[in-house]
Amino acid sequence: MAGPDLFDVLLRIHGAEELGRNYVFVRLARMNIAGHIDYSEISRILQGIRRRADWAPVWMAACERHLNLAEAAEEAERHASAGDGFLRAALAAHWASLYASGPTKSKTHQQAVALYRRGTPYYEPPAERVEIPHQDDVLPGYLRLPTDADRPPIVLMIGGADTNKEELHHWSTQFTRRGLAVLAFDGPGQGELSARYQRMTMRFETYHRAVATAISYVQGRSEVDGDRLGIFGNSLGGYLALDAAVRDHRVRAVICNGGFYDARSLDEWPEPVVKAFSSCLGIDEPQEVRAHIREHLNLGLIQGSDAPPALIVHGGKEDLSDEGELRDAARHVDGTLLVVEDGWHTCTNRDHLVSPVFADWMRAALTSGCRRGFVEMRCSDELAYGSILG
């Protein structure tokens, strides 16, 4: 007989609100930032969740409310409001998919993709759906161009184990506001290409080939300057971004937010994290997932060209890695390590500090250049922008 569902146990002990504040994957700040859903709305949603079975329907009810608002705004030609509504509806469906299972997981994710796509004409700036041929399939993504910029530099954006390209919208906008184009895409095992759709599975040692395909694609787009190209990676995407940057000389700058060097804290990862990696890898047995991570997720094993300027951001209260691991990553690529002392995984609880740094640092790296060489910095509520960007 199967034991009790861990998520149900945690809900009974702590409640959805407490989990939303502190648990590694379900976090209020992440939902607020990525989904543009305010704290009070998130709290109202979480109050209706008492067990795992409640999770998807409660979030999908929120999705429906935001969709109704979006469609009403669209009908009235209030396009900015329509874009906001479709984005909120899409991300509510995405949150619904996180703790769903079986057909419900796939259905809610497909709704998230469809709703985000409905809003693409209304986002500021708009998003263009692209499908980049890769192997026997395509890499789905969204290209966004900054307003009034002639052939801007471009940033590729890579999500993590449980994120998709749609969840990268917030950080995407930070870059476009500063005159950079962005391409957020799903790689093998992620989003539309996750293993549940039986299209592609992720392998850490070959993911860089998908990144190389995306680089070649944007270098063929006349609207952007593909020779001034950076990569931003979030969570597992941070590791994958560093991996690609070490291997591919076309990458001119890289940001790793909450990534890894060799996953040395693997034995301490919570069960949902291992399950998310299982979904990416298409490996069902948790012990096999852990064995694959131990064997293949290791930046120290990668041989390639010299790494470009690199910014590595680590939260001091990170759940999945420690400072030593990210310090080794920064030393390996001769880059800058920024430790946000009270930040958690990907520092979404300190977004007002780190998002401007991500975008300003990348702009500087792709336009005027950033220093090379290992350096470590720390911050709490204040950042020395001149030191980081110097």
N, C-alpha and C positions, 0 to 999 in steps of 0.2 A: 504494500500500500504506500502510495506517495505521501511524503511528509507535507506539512502545512506550507502554503505559498509564503515565501519570505516577505514579499511585498505586502500581503494581507496582514502578516504579523506586525510589520513596521507601521502600517496604517493604524492598527488597533492600539499599538503602544503610544505612538507619537501623534497621529492624526496627519492629514494631508498637508495642513498648513506648516507644521513643524518639518515634515519631510521636504516641503517646498523651500524652506529656508536653508536646510543643512545637507540634504542628501546629494550625492555626487551628480546624479543625472537630473533629478527633478528639482529645479531651483527657480525660485521666483524671479531672480534677477535675469537669468537666461531667458525665461519666458517674456519678461517685460521688455528686454532689450531687443531680442530677435523678432518678437511678434508684435511689437508696438502695442502691447496690451497693458493697461495701467494696473498698478498694484491692487486697487480696490476690486477691479473686475476679476483678476486672478484669484483673489481671496474668496470672492463669491462663488467662483467655479469650484474651488477646492473644498468649500464647505459641503458640497453635495457628494463628495467622494468618501465612502466608508470602507470599500474593499476594491480589489483589483477590477472586478466585474463592472464597477461604476465608472471606471476611469474613462474609457472610450466614449460611452454614451453621454456623459456629462460634458466632456470637451466638445463632442459633436453638436450638442445643443447650443453651446457657445458659438461654434462655427456657423450654425444656421442663423443665429441672431445677427452676427456680423455680415453674413452674406445678404440677408434681407436689407440691411442698411446700405451695403455696397450697391445692390441692384437698384434701390430707390434713388441713390445719388447718381448712378449711371443714367437712369431714365430721365432725370432732371438735368443732365449734362453738367453735373458738378463733378468734374473729372478728378480733381485732387482728393475729394472725399471718397469717390469710388475706389481710387487706388488704395487709399488707406484701408477701406473696408475689405477689399479683396485680399490684401496682405494679411490682415488680422484673421480673416476666415481661413486662409490657407495655413497659417501657422497654428491656429487652434486645431485644425485637422491633423497637422503634423504632431502636435503634442498628444492628440488622441491616439496616434499610431504607436507611440513609444512603449506603452504598457499593454497594448492590445496583443492578440495572438491569432493565428490561423487566418481565415478569410477576412476577419475584421481588420487585422493589421494591414493587409494589402489594400483593402477597400479604402480605409481612412487615408493611407498614404497617397493613393491615386487621386483622391479628392483634394488633398493638399496640393499636389502638382497641378491639377486642372484649375483650381481656384487661383493659384499664384499666376498661372498663365493668363487667366482672364484679366488680371490687373495690369499686365505688362504695358499696355499703351498709356496708362495713367500714372505710372511711377515717375518720380522726378529724380534723375532722368529716366526715360522709358527703358524697357528691357527688350532685347531681341532674342527670341528663341533660336538656338542653333543646335544642330546635330552633326557632330564631327565624326566622319567614318574612322573606325578603329577596329582592327581585327575583322571579325565577321559581324560587327554590330556598330553602334554609334555611341559617342560620348555626348549626352544631352547637357546643354548649358544655356546660360543667359549672358549676352554681351550688353554692357551698358556704357555709353559714351558720355563724357562730361559735356556740359553746355558750352558752346562757343570756344572750342579748343581745336586747333588744327593738328592732326596726327599726334595725339597725346601718347605718352608712355602707357603701358598696359600692365595690369596685375592679374595673374591667375590666382584663383581662390579655391582652396581645397578644404573640405569639411572633414569631420572625424568619423568615428565608428557608428554613431547614432544620429548624425546630422545629415542634412542634404543641402543641395545648392540653394534651395529656397530659404533656409535658415541663415544663410550668409548675407542676406539682403542688407541688414543694418551696417555691417562692416563695409560692404560694397559701396553704400552711399557715402561713408566717410571718405573713401578714396575718390569717388567721382566729384565730390564737393571741392576737392583740392586739385582738380584738373587731370585726374588719371582715369583712363578707361579700365574696365574690369571684365573678366570672364570667369564666372562661377560655374563649375561643372561637376557632374557626378562622374567619378571614376569607377573602375571595376569594384563591385561589391557595395557601392554606395547608392542611396536614393533609388532612382529608377533602375539602376543596375544591380541592386542588392540581390543576394543569393536566392531570396524567396521568389523572385521572378524568373529564375533559371536562365539568366542572360550572361552574366559574368560574375566571377568570384575574385576577391582581392587576394593578391599575394604580395607581401611586402617587398620581396626581392625583384619583382617585375613591374610594380606600379609605375615606376619612372617612365616606362614606355608609353603609358597613357598621357603622362605629362608632356613627354616629347611630342606626341601627336598633337596635343593642344597648342604647344608652342609653334609648331610648324603651321598650324591653322591660322593663328593670329598674325604670324609673320606674313601670311598671304592676304591679310585684310588691309586694304589701302587706307582705311580711315584711321588706323593706329600706327604708331611707330614700334613695330615688333622687335626692333633691335634694342629698345629700352624696355626691358621686360623684367618684372619681379614676380615673386610668388609669396602669397600669404597662406599659411596653413594653421588650422585651429584644432587643438587636441591631437588625435592621431594624425590629422592633416598636417600638424606642425612637423611631426617626424617625416612624413612623406614629402613635405616641401623641402626640408633639409636634404633628404636622400636625393631628390631630383636636382637640387642646386649643386650638390657635390659632383654629380655625374654629368651635367649638361652645361657646357661653357656658354650657352646662349642666355643663361639666367644671370642678370646683373645685380640682383638684390633679393634677399629672402627674409621673411619674418616667420618665426615659429612661436605660436602662442599656446602654451600649455602642452607641449609635445613631450618627446622622450629621447633618450639616447640608446638605452638597451633594456628598458622595461624591468629594471632590477627589483622593483617593488611589486612585481606581478603577484606573488603569493598573498599580498595584502589587498588586492583589488576586490571590491564588492562583486557579488554574483551578477548584478545587472550589467556591469561593465564587461565581464567575460561573455555574457550572452550577446552583447552588442558586437563584440569581436567575432563571436560565432556566426552571427548573421552576415557580417562582411565576408568572412572566410568560407562560408558554406560548410563548416565543420560542426557537427552536432555535439560530439562528446567533449565536455569541458576540459578533460585532461589532455585531449588531443589539441584543443585550442591553445592551452597553455604551453604545450610542447612546441607547437608551431611558432608561437610568439618568442619563446626562449631561443629557438634555433635561428630565426630569420629577422627579428626586429632588433637590429644592432647596427647603429651608425658606424661603429668602429670597424665593421667588416667591409665597408664600401670603399672601393677604389675608384678614383675618378680625377677630374680636373680640380684645380684649386677652387675652393668655395668663394663665392662673391661676398660682399659685405652682408653680414647677418645680424639680425636682432632677435634675441631669444628672451621671451617674457615668461616668468615663472611666478606663481602665487606662493607666498610663504606658508599658506594653509592648504596647499595642494593635497588632494586625496590620493593621487595615483603615482606620484614621483616625489623625489626629494631634491633639495638644492644641489647636492653632489652630482646627481645624474645630469641635471641641466647644465651644471658647470662643466662637466665633461663634454657635453654637446657643444657648448660655446668654445671651449678650447679646441675641439676637433675641427671646427670650421673657422677658427681664428676670429670670433665674433664678439658682440656685446651681449652680456647677460644682464637683464634688468629683473631684479627680485622685488615684487610688490608684496611687502611684508605681511599684510593682512588679506591678500588676495587668495581666492580659492581657485579651483580648476578653471582655467582660461580667464580668470580675473573678471568675470561678469559682474561681481559685486564691487568692482572698482573701474567700471567702464568709462566713467567720466575722466579718469586718469589715463587709461591705456589706449582707448580708441584714437584720441588725437595724436598720441605718440606713434601708433601704427601708421596712420596716414601721413603725418608730417615727415616721419623718418623715411618712409618709402618714397615720398615725393622728392626729398633731398637726395636720396640714394640714386634715383633714376634721372635726376636733372642736373644736380651739381656735384654729386658724389658724397659718400660717407667714409669715415675712416675705417681702416682695417686694423686687426690686432685685437687680441683678447683683452677685455676690460669688464669688470663687474661693478654694477651700481645697485643701490637699494633705495626704496622710497616707501613712504606711507601715504600721507595726504598731500605732499608737495613733490613736484618733479623739477629737477634742474634741466629744463629743456635744452639749454645751450650745451650742457655736457653730453646729453644723449645724442643730439644732432650734430655735435661738433666733429 
